């Protein structure tokens, strides 16, 4: 992913939005340029590292459900469930009255999903509410890129930036990225949540 010249926390929100949009565009193009074999090879490496790091716990994990071309997490959540772990996953589809959600709800992963917002899998089963994230010991989130100081850049929905404050203080957050998506710096703003580690094909890399 091309790197901006420097971190920014500007007083100009419009300028920040333009810079983020430019980095997102380049990051999405980079992901789209990978062949299926390249994606699969990196995703299997990420899965193996996650399995090694999580072999002894924690018992309760929150993890996003991926869609192509994101790094795959569907095999990871199935593996966690097979290990007897409880897995909390986001519910992004509309509210029962049809209004869009601004903050994800959460549901326990049962292994069954249906297509949700923008084709993102939504879990079957009842939504537990926004505060359910306080019940987990680790959060695994999506990202288009992660900086070594811990700032992450998502696809622009701000789902995790609005959701992460509900976790218990001290609960670690890992962002899943492919090779080349861990960079020196990213544009960031006051509402952006940092992450503690990047889960990459090369290993789990502490940040910040």
C-alpha positions as a Python dict, from the first residue, in 0.01 Angstrom:
ca = {
    (1, 'X'): (0, 0, 0),
    (2, 'X'): (148, 341, -87),
    (3, 'X'): (235, 536, 224),
    (4, 'X'): (143, 899, 286),
    (5, 'X'): (431, 1130, 359),
    (6, 'X'): (350, 1168, 729),
    (7, 'X'): (93, 1105, 998),
    (8, 'X'): (-172, 1372, 1008),
    (9, 'X'): (-422, 1481, 1266),
    (10, 'X'): (-528, 1797, 1088),
    (11, 'X'): (-776, 2056, 1196),
    (12, 'X'): (-921, 2027, 845),
    (13, 'X'): (-1155, 1724, 840),
    (14, 'X'): (-1206, 1760, 466),
    (15, 'X'): (-834, 1732, 403),
    (16, 'X'): (-812, 1424, 622),
    (17, 'X'): (-1105, 1263, 439),
    (18, 'X'): (-939, 1325, 102),
    (19, 'X'): (-611, 1175, 221),
    (20, 'X'): (-783, 869, 366),
    (21, 'X'): (-985, 819, 48),
    (22, 'X'): (-666, 826, -159),
    (23, 'X'): (-494, 566, 61),
    (24, 'X'): (-808, 348, 57),
    (25, 'X'): (-829, 363, -322),
    (26, 'X'): (-471, 247, -356),
    (27, 'X'): (-513, -21, -93),
    (28, 'X'): (-824, -162, -260),
    (29, 'X'): (-646, -162, -596),
    (30, 'X'): (-356, -351, -443),
    (31, 'X'): (-586, -617, -301),
    (32, 'X'): (-775, -648, -629),
    (33, 'X'): (-447, -704, -813),
    (34, 'X'): (-367, -1021, -617),
    (35, 'X'): (-450, -1349, -784),
    (36, 'X'): (-668, -1602, -607),
    (37, 'X'): (-362, -1822, -550),
    (38, 'X'): (-171, -1531, -395),
    (39, 'X'): (-463, -1447, -167),
    (40, 'X'): (-507, -1810, -62),
    (41, 'X'): (-137, -1857, 14),
    (42, 'X'): (-125, -1548, 235),
    (43, 'X'): (-455, -1629, 404),
    (44, 'X'): (-340, -1982, 489),
    (45, 'X'): (-23, -1835, 639),
    (46, 'X'): (-231, -1595, 847),
    (47, 'X'): (-454, -1882, 961),
    (48, 'X'): (-154, -2089, 1069),
    (49, 'X'): (-9, -1801, 1270),
    (50, 'X'): (-346, -1729, 1433),
    (51, 'X'): (-386, -2095, 1528),
    (52, 'X'): (-39, -2098, 1685),
    (53, 'X'): (-98, -1773, 1875),
    (54, 'X'): (-444, -1876, 1995),
    (55, 'X'): (-372, -2241, 2071),
    (56, 'X'): (-381, -2183, 2447),
    (57, 'X'): (-661, -1925, 2455),
    (58, 'X'): (-834, -1690, 2500),
    (59, 'X'): (-1169, -1860, 2545),
    (60, 'X'): (-1385, -1579, 2403),
    (61, 'X'): (-1294, -1395, 2082),
    (62, 'X'): (-1471, -1135, 1868),
    (63, 'X'): (-1386, -1160, 1499),
    (64, 'X'): (-1519, -1009, 1179),
    (65, 'X'): (-1662, -1230, 904),
    (66, 'X'): (-1467, -1162, 587),
    (67, 'X'): (-1574, -1112, 228),
    (68, 'X'): (-1356, -1129, -84),
    (69, 'X'): (-1097, -975, -128),
    (70, 'X'): (-1043, -927, 247),
    (71, 'X'): (-807, -1163, 430),
    (72, 'X'): (-1014, -1471, 506),
    (73, 'X'): (-1140, -1516, 863),
    (74, 'X'): (-1414, -1772, 796),
    (75, 'X'): (-1177, -2064, 843),
    (76, 'X'): (-1044, -1903, 1160),
    (77, 'X'): (-1385, -1863, 1324),
    (78, 'X'): (-1475, -2221, 1231),
    (79, 'X'): (-1148, -2342, 1384),
    (80, 'X'): (-1208, -2140, 1702),
    (81, 'X'): (-1556, -2283, 1736),
    (82, 'X'): (-1424, -2637, 1680),
    (83, 'X'): (-1178, -2572, 1965),
    (84, 'X'): (-1468, -2499, 2197),
    (85, 'X'): (-1414, -2122, 2200),
    (86, 'X'): (-1700, -1875, 2202),
    (87, 'X'): (-1683, -1647, 1897),
    (88, 'X'): (-1870, -1317, 1880),
    (89, 'X'): (-1923, -1175, 1530),
    (90, 'X'): (-2066, -843, 1405),
    (91, 'X'): (-2424, -799, 1292),
    (92, 'X'): (-2418, -527, 1026),
    (93, 'X'): (-2755, -567, 855),
    (94, 'X'): (-3041, -321, 907),
    (95, 'X'): (-3227, -280, 1234),
    (96, 'X'): (-3563, -458, 1267),
    (97, 'X'): (-3739, -134, 1167),
    (98, 'X'): (-3529, -111, 849),
    (99, 'X'): (-3298, 169, 959),
    (100, 'X'): (-2925, 115, 891),
    (101, 'X'): (-2699, 39, 1185),
    (102, 'X'): (-2432, 296, 1269),
    (103, 'X'): (-2275, 74, 1536),
    (104, 'X'): (-2254, -305, 1494),
    (105, 'X'): (-2459, -535, 1708),
    (106, 'X'): (-2303, -871, 1794),
    (107, 'X'): (-2413, -1235, 1793),
    (108, 'X'): (-2254, -1562, 1895),
    (109, 'X'): (-2126, -1748, 1589),
    (110, 'X'): (-2311, -2075, 1529),
    (111, 'X'): (-2148, -2164, 1198),
    (112, 'X'): (-2448, -2036, 999),
    (113, 'X'): (-2461, -1703, 816),
    (114, 'X'): (-2662, -1521, 552),
    (115, 'X'): (-2565, -1236, 314),
    (116, 'X'): (-2579, -900, 488),
    (117, 'X'): (-2483, -542, 414),
    (118, 'X'): (-2261, -512, 101),
    (119, 'X'): (-2242, -891, 84),
    (120, 'X'): (-2073, -918, 424),
    (121, 'X'): (-2188, -1237, 604),
    (122, 'X'): (-2429, -1176, 890),
    (123, 'X'): (-2464, -1443, 1158),
    (124, 'X'): (-2788, -1630, 1213),
    (125, 'X'): (-2923, -1599, 1563),
    (126, 'X'): (-3031, -1313, 1788),
    (127, 'X'): (-2837, -989, 1811),
    (128, 'X'): (-2709, -929, 2163),
    (129, 'X'): (-2657, -553, 2149),
    (130, 'X'): (-2359, -324, 2120),
    (131, 'X'): (-2228, -386, 2470),
    (132, 'X'): (-2172, -759, 2410),
    (133, 'X'): (-1817, -673, 2303),
    (134, 'X'): (-1737, -624, 2672),
    (135, 'X'): (-1763, -1003, 2717),
    (136, 'X'): (-1465, -1095, 2497),
    (137, 'X'): (-1095, -1136, 2573),
    (138, 'X'): (-965, -1049, 2225),
    (139, 'X'): (-1098, -853, 1927),
    (140, 'X'): (-985, -938, 1572),
    (141, 'X'): (-1079, -660, 1333),
    (142, 'X'): (-1050, -585, 964),
    (143, 'X'): (-820, -323, 812),
    (144, 'X'): (-699, -207, 473),
    (145, 'X'): (-373, -106, 634),
    (146, 'X'): (-209, -73, 973),
    (147, 'X'): (70, 162, 1080),
    (148, 'X'): (349, 66, 1316),
    (149, 'X'): (219, 317, 1571),
    (150, 'X'): (-110, 123, 1588),
    (151, 'X'): (-333, 340, 1369),
    (152, 'X'): (-552, 141, 1131),
    (153, 'X'): (-739, 235, 817),
    (154, 'X'): (-1062, 55, 733),
    (155, 'X'): (-1276, 69, 422),
    (156, 'X'): (-1458, 382, 539),
    (157, 'X'): (-1764, 260, 728),
    (158, 'X'): (-1607, 339, 1070),
    (159, 'X'): (-1771, 22, 1207),
    (160, 'X'): (-1484, -75, 1433),
    (161, 'X'): (-1403, 280, 1535),
    (162, 'X'): (-1755, 308, 1676),
    (163, 'X'): (-1761, -46, 1817),
    (164, 'X'): (-1423, -78, 1991),
    (165, 'X'): (-1492, 166, 2278),
    (166, 'X'): (-1742, -91, 2414),
    (167, 'X'): (-1470, -348, 2487),
    (168, 'X'): (-1330, -391, 2838),
    (169, 'X'): (-1029, -172, 2914),
    (170, 'X'): (-713, -360, 2829),
    (171, 'X'): (-875, -601, 2585),
    (172, 'X'): (-624, -642, 2298),
    (173, 'X'): (-720, -571, 1938),
    (174, 'X'): (-554, -740, 1640),
    (175, 'X'): (-598, -619, 1281),
    (176, 'X'): (-568, -874, 999),
    (177, 'X'): (-366, -755, 699),
    (178, 'X'): (-176, -913, 413),
    (179, 'X'): (188, -862, 316),
    (180, 'X'): (270, -500, 239),
    (181, 'X'): (-28, -364, 434),
    (182, 'X'): (173, -297, 751),
    (183, 'X'): (320, 47, 679),
    (184, 'X'): (518, 316, 856),
    (185, 'X'): (235, 569, 880),
    (186, 'X'): (-129, 632, 791),
    (187, 'X'): (-357, 936, 802),
    (188, 'X'): (-565, 940, 1119),
    (189, 'X'): (-818, 1151, 1302),
    (190, 'X'): (-949, 1204, 1653),
    (191, 'X'): (-1217, 934, 1630),
    (192, 'X'): (-987, 660, 1499),
    (193, 'X'): (-921, 365, 1730),
    (194, 'X'): (-572, 215, 1748),
    (195, 'X'): (-494, -158, 1749),
    (196, 'X'): (-236, -350, 1948),
    (197, 'X'): (-102, -593, 1688),
    (198, 'X'): (-109, -679, 1320),
    (199, 'X'): (-185, -1040, 1224),
    (200, 'X'): (10, -1083, 899),
    (201, 'X'): (142, -1371, 687),
    (202, 'X'): (482, -1301, 840),
    (203, 'X'): (366, -1322, 1201),
    (204, 'X'): (180, -1143, 1479),
    (205, 'X'): (353, -805, 1505),
    (206, 'X'): (311, -582, 1812),
    (207, 'X'): (234, -217, 1736),
    (208, 'X'): (248, 114, 1913),
}
